[in-house]
């Protein structure tokens, strides 16, 4: 199974960080490295990440001044060693089979270069909201048209 590099940038995400990190670490069926960029947080984000890093060798912390999401993610991608790069944000929860399913899809469809997934939006009590994307584009043409207006990849 190829290595998956999971990249996450954090800026003052301490409130939800533990649940997000645990959800990635509970992934099944893949080998992963988890690169977390602490993008100048002023809360306890760095402390929380360091506590996980001491226990889990797959976590690699990059502590840096705040550069914004895009630059932080570029920094993380430059350190990535995996065949595939996956993204997650602080506050997101990862299905344990997410990366396994995505890696299988990419390995079985070598012409695919970008892969999204279905998402559920949840509140602070993990209650699921109705999807803001009830009808995702299903054809190449529909996707291209939708991408002219918004990012449909989650």
C-alpha positions as CSV (number, residue, x, y, z in Angstrom):
1,X,0.0,0.0,0.0
2,X,1.5,3.4,-1.0
3,X,2.2,6.1,1.6
4,X,-0.4,8.8,1.8
5,X,0.7,12.2,3.0
6,X,-2.2,13.9,4.9
7,X,-1.7,17.7,5.0
8,X,-3.5,20.0,7.5
9,X,-2.9,23.6,8.3
10,X,-4.0,24.9,11.6
11,X,-4.6,28.5,12.8
12,X,-6.1,28.7,16.3
13,X,-8.0,25.4,15.8
14,X,-7.4,24.0,19.3
15,X,-11.1,23.6,20.1
16,X,-11.6,20.8,17.5
17,X,-8.0,19.7,16.9
18,X,-7.9,16.5,19.1
19,X,-11.0,15.0,17.3
20,X,-9.6,15.8,13.9
21,X,-6.2,14.3,14.6
22,X,-7.7,11.2,16.2
23,X,-10.0,10.7,13.2
24,X,-7.0,10.7,10.8
25,X,-4.9,8.4,13.1
26,X,-7.9,6.0,13.1
27,X,-7.6,5.5,9.4
28,X,-7.6,1.9,8.2
29,X,-5.8,0.1,5.4
30,X,-3.2,2.7,4.5
31,X,0.2,3.8,5.6
32,X,0.2,7.5,6.3
33,X,2.3,10.5,7.3
34,X,0.4,13.3,8.8
35,X,2.0,16.7,8.2
36,X,0.4,19.4,10.4
37,X,1.4,23.0,9.8
38,X,0.8,25.2,12.9
39,X,0.4,28.5,11.0
40,X,1.2,30.9,13.8
41,X,-1.6,29.9,16.2
42,X,-1.9,31.9,19.4
43,X,-4.1,29.3,21.2
44,X,-3.1,25.8,22.4
45,X,-2.9,24.3,18.9
46,X,0.9,23.8,18.9
47,X,0.8,22.1,22.4
48,X,-2.0,19.7,21.3
49,X,-0.1,18.8,18.2
50,X,3.2,18.2,20.1
51,X,1.4,15.9,22.5
52,X,0.2,13.7,19.6
53,X,3.6,14.0,17.9
54,X,5.3,12.5,20.9
55,X,3.1,9.4,20.8
56,X,2.5,9.0,17.0
57,X,5.5,8.8,14.7
58,X,3.4,9.5,11.6
59,X,2.8,13.1,12.8
60,X,5.2,15.7,11.6
61,X,4.7,19.2,12.9
62,X,5.8,22.3,11.1
63,X,5.6,25.3,13.4
64,X,5.8,28.6,11.5
65,X,4.8,32.2,11.5
66,X,1.3,32.9,10.1
67,X,1.5,32.9,6.3
68,X,-2.1,32.0,5.5
69,X,-3.7,28.8,4.4
70,X,-2.3,28.6,0.8
71,X,1.3,29.2,1.8
72,X,1.0,26.9,4.8
73,X,-0.3,24.0,2.6
74,X,2.5,24.6,0.1
75,X,5.0,24.3,2.9
76,X,3.4,21.0,4.0
77,X,3.3,19.6,0.4
78,X,7.0,20.4,0.0
79,X,7.7,18.1,3.0
80,X,5.4,15.3,1.8
81,X,6.9,12.0,0.9
82,X,3.8,10.0,0.0
83,X,2.7,8.9,-3.4
84,X,-0.7,10.6,-2.8
85,X,-1.5,13.9,-0.9
86,X,-4.8,14.2,1.0
87,X,-6.2,17.3,2.6
88,X,-8.1,17.8,5.8
89,X,-8.8,20.9,7.9
90,X,-8.8,21.4,11.6
91,X,-12.4,20.7,12.7
92,X,-13.0,18.0,10.0
93,X,-13.6,14.4,10.9
94,X,-12.2,11.7,8.7
95,X,-14.1,8.4,7.9
96,X,-11.7,5.5,8.9
97,X,-11.9,4.1,5.3
98,X,-11.6,7.5,3.5
99,X,-8.0,7.1,2.4
100,X,-8.3,3.4,1.6
101,X,-11.2,4.1,-0.7
102,X,-9.5,7.1,-2.3
103,X,-6.2,5.2,-2.8
104,X,-8.0,2.3,-4.4
105,X,-9.9,4.6,-6.7
106,X,-6.7,6.4,-7.8
107,X,-4.8,3.2,-8.3
108,X,-7.6,1.7,-10.4
109,X,-8.1,4.9,-12.4
110,X,-4.7,6.2,-13.3
111,X,-6.2,9.0,-15.5
112,X,-7.7,10.7,-12.4
113,X,-5.5,13.4,-10.9
114,X,-7.9,15.0,-8.4
115,X,-10.4,13.1,-6.2
116,X,-13.0,14.5,-3.8
117,X,-15.5,12.7,-1.6
118,X,-18.9,13.1,-0.2
119,X,-19.0,15.2,3.1
120,X,-21.4,15.7,5.9
121,X,-21.5,19.1,7.6
122,X,-21.8,18.8,11.4
123,X,-22.3,21.2,14.3
124,X,-20.3,21.3,17.5
125,X,-22.4,18.4,18.9
126,X,-21.7,16.2,15.7
127,X,-25.3,16.6,14.5
128,X,-25.4,16.4,10.7
129,X,-26.8,19.3,8.7
130,X,-28.6,18.9,5.4
131,X,-26.0,18.9,2.6
132,X,-25.5,22.3,0.9
133,X,-24.6,20.2,-2.2
134,X,-27.6,17.9,-2.7
135,X,-26.9,17.4,-6.4
136,X,-23.2,17.0,-7.1
137,X,-22.2,17.1,-10.7
138,X,-22.0,13.6,-12.1
139,X,-20.6,14.1,-15.6
140,X,-17.3,15.7,-16.8
141,X,-19.3,18.4,-18.6
142,X,-21.4,19.3,-15.5
143,X,-18.3,19.3,-13.3
144,X,-16.5,21.7,-15.6
145,X,-19.5,24.0,-15.7
146,X,-19.8,24.0,-11.9
147,X,-16.1,24.6,-11.4
148,X,-16.5,27.9,-13.3
149,X,-18.6,29.2,-10.4
150,X,-17.3,27.4,-7.3
151,X,-15.0,24.7,-5.9
152,X,-17.0,21.5,-5.7
153,X,-14.2,19.3,-4.3
154,X,-14.4,18.5,-0.6
